Amino acid sequence: MSDDDSRTAPPARPADPVARAAAAAREAGQPCAVLDLAGVTDKAGFLDACAGQLGLPGWFGRNWDALADLLGDPDSLPLADGGVLVVRGWGELAAGSPGDWETARAVLGDSAADARESGVGVTALLALEGDG
């Protein structure tokens, strides 16, 4: 682009593919968040990650039922108004605590089903990221 060119360059895109996808969703008007589970190996870590990264209210009870309730409550969690949650770094949890991972997937899956049926809930997408 020359100095006298009046066109502007497009905004810089994040290098990380997950961040790019989330940014594109937001630019399209779709509520979107990324939940990074790197280092999470159990239920407590998963629920702590949700609380911290999703900005859950202070009264969040850090149990599966409370998470399910919040994922369907747009008044408490704006993302629950038909938003998308990209879950990345989930491999350690799946390997370290398969039962907790299955429960987390079930809670997220139920929320996605609710979002499909009523438009209220969160649709979770699992990022498949290679090791190298």
VMD Tcl script that draws the C-alpha trace (Angstrom):
set ca {
  {0.00 0.00 0.00}
  {1.49 3.36 -0.95}
  {1.59 6.45 1.26}
  {-0.97 8.20 -0.94}
  {-3.40 5.27 -0.96}
  {-6.57 6.27 0.91}
  {-7.61 2.71 1.67}
  {-7.00 1.38 5.13}
  {-5.53 -1.99 5.92}
  {-7.86 -4.55 7.50}
  {-7.55 -4.89 11.26}
  {-4.83 -7.24 12.46}
  {-6.09 -10.77 13.10}
  {-4.96 -12.78 16.12}
  {-2.40 -15.45 15.22}
  {-4.12 -18.09 17.38}
  {-6.85 -19.90 15.37}
  {-9.16 -20.19 18.39}
  {-8.83 -16.48 19.13}
  {-9.46 -15.74 15.44}
  {-12.64 -17.82 15.44}
  {-13.90 -16.13 18.61}
  {-13.10 -12.67 17.22}
  {-14.92 -13.48 13.98}
  {-17.98 -14.64 15.91}
  {-18.01 -11.45 17.97}
  {-17.58 -9.29 14.85}
  {-20.63 -11.05 13.39}
  {-22.62 -10.13 16.50}
  {-22.52 -13.59 18.05}
  {-21.78 -13.63 21.81}
  {-18.66 -15.77 22.18}
  {-16.16 -16.67 24.89}
  {-13.16 -18.99 25.14}
  {-12.73 -21.30 28.13}
  {-9.08 -22.37 28.39}
  {-8.73 -25.53 30.47}
  {-4.95 -25.91 30.13}
  {-3.70 -27.34 33.42}
  {-7.19 -28.29 34.64}
  {-7.32 -31.90 35.84}
  {-10.49 -32.18 37.97}
  {-14.00 -30.90 38.69}
  {-12.84 -28.18 41.08}
  {-10.37 -26.84 38.52}
  {-13.01 -26.92 35.78}
  {-15.56 -25.04 37.87}
  {-12.90 -22.54 39.00}
  {-11.91 -21.96 35.36}
  {-15.56 -21.38 34.45}
  {-16.04 -18.95 37.32}
  {-12.91 -16.95 36.55}
  {-12.90 -16.96 32.77}
  {-16.63 -16.60 32.16}
  {-17.16 -13.97 34.84}
  {-19.73 -16.02 36.74}
  {-21.38 -14.21 39.66}
  {-19.82 -14.43 43.11}
  {-22.71 -16.53 44.35}
  {-21.87 -19.33 41.86}
  {-21.94 -22.49 43.99}
  {-19.15 -24.33 42.10}
  {-21.21 -27.44 41.46}
  {-22.65 -28.99 38.31}
  {-26.25 -27.93 38.98}
  {-25.24 -24.31 39.60}
  {-23.23 -24.27 36.36}
  {-26.16 -25.74 34.42}
  {-28.48 -23.09 35.87}
  {-26.14 -20.25 34.91}
  {-25.62 -21.55 31.38}
  {-29.35 -21.09 30.89}
  {-29.71 -17.72 32.62}
  {-28.99 -14.72 30.35}
  {-29.68 -12.33 33.24}
  {-26.70 -13.73 35.17}
  {-24.52 -14.77 32.23}
  {-24.99 -12.71 29.04}
  {-23.33 -15.51 27.05}
  {-26.36 -17.68 27.88}
  {-28.43 -15.63 25.45}
  {-27.64 -18.06 22.62}
  {-23.88 -17.55 22.78}
  {-20.99 -19.79 21.79}
  {-18.36 -21.11 24.17}
  {-15.14 -22.43 22.65}
  {-13.53 -24.92 25.05}
  {-9.83 -25.46 24.53}
  {-7.10 -27.30 26.44}
  {-9.56 -29.92 27.71}
  {-7.28 -32.95 27.12}
  {-5.72 -32.95 30.59}
  {-9.13 -32.98 32.25}
  {-10.37 -35.76 29.95}
  {-7.27 -37.86 30.69}
  {-6.91 -37.05 34.38}
  {-10.53 -37.25 35.42}
  {-12.66 -38.90 32.74}
  {-15.79 -38.94 34.90}
  {-15.58 -35.20 35.58}
  {-14.96 -34.54 31.88}
  {-18.01 -36.62 30.91}
  {-20.16 -34.69 33.39}
  {-18.82 -31.36 32.10}
  {-19.59 -32.43 28.53}
  {-23.10 -33.49 29.58}
  {-23.77 -30.12 31.25}
  {-22.47 -28.26 28.19}
  {-24.41 -30.57 25.87}
  {-27.67 -30.01 27.74}
  {-27.14 -26.26 27.49}
  {-26.53 -26.58 23.74}
  {-29.75 -28.57 23.36}
  {-31.63 -25.85 25.24}
  {-30.06 -23.20 22.98}
  {-31.22 -25.10 19.89}
  {-34.75 -25.49 21.22}
  {-35.38 -22.11 22.81}
  {-32.52 -19.81 21.84}
  {-31.49 -19.56 25.50}
  {-28.35 -21.41 26.52}
  {-24.75 -21.78 25.46}
  {-23.48 -23.84 22.55}
  {-20.04 -25.28 23.37}
  {-17.49 -26.04 20.68}
  {-14.52 -28.22 21.57}
  {-11.26 -27.03 20.02}
  {-9.16 -29.91 18.72}
  {-5.61 -28.70 19.04}
  {-2.57 -30.80 18.21}
  {0.47 -31.13 20.42}
  {2.89 -29.73 17.91}
}
mol new
graphics top color blue
foreach p $ca { graphics top sphere $p radius 0.5 }
foreach p [lrange $ca 0 end-1] q [lrange $ca 1 end] { graphics top cylinder $p $q radius 0.2 }
display resetview
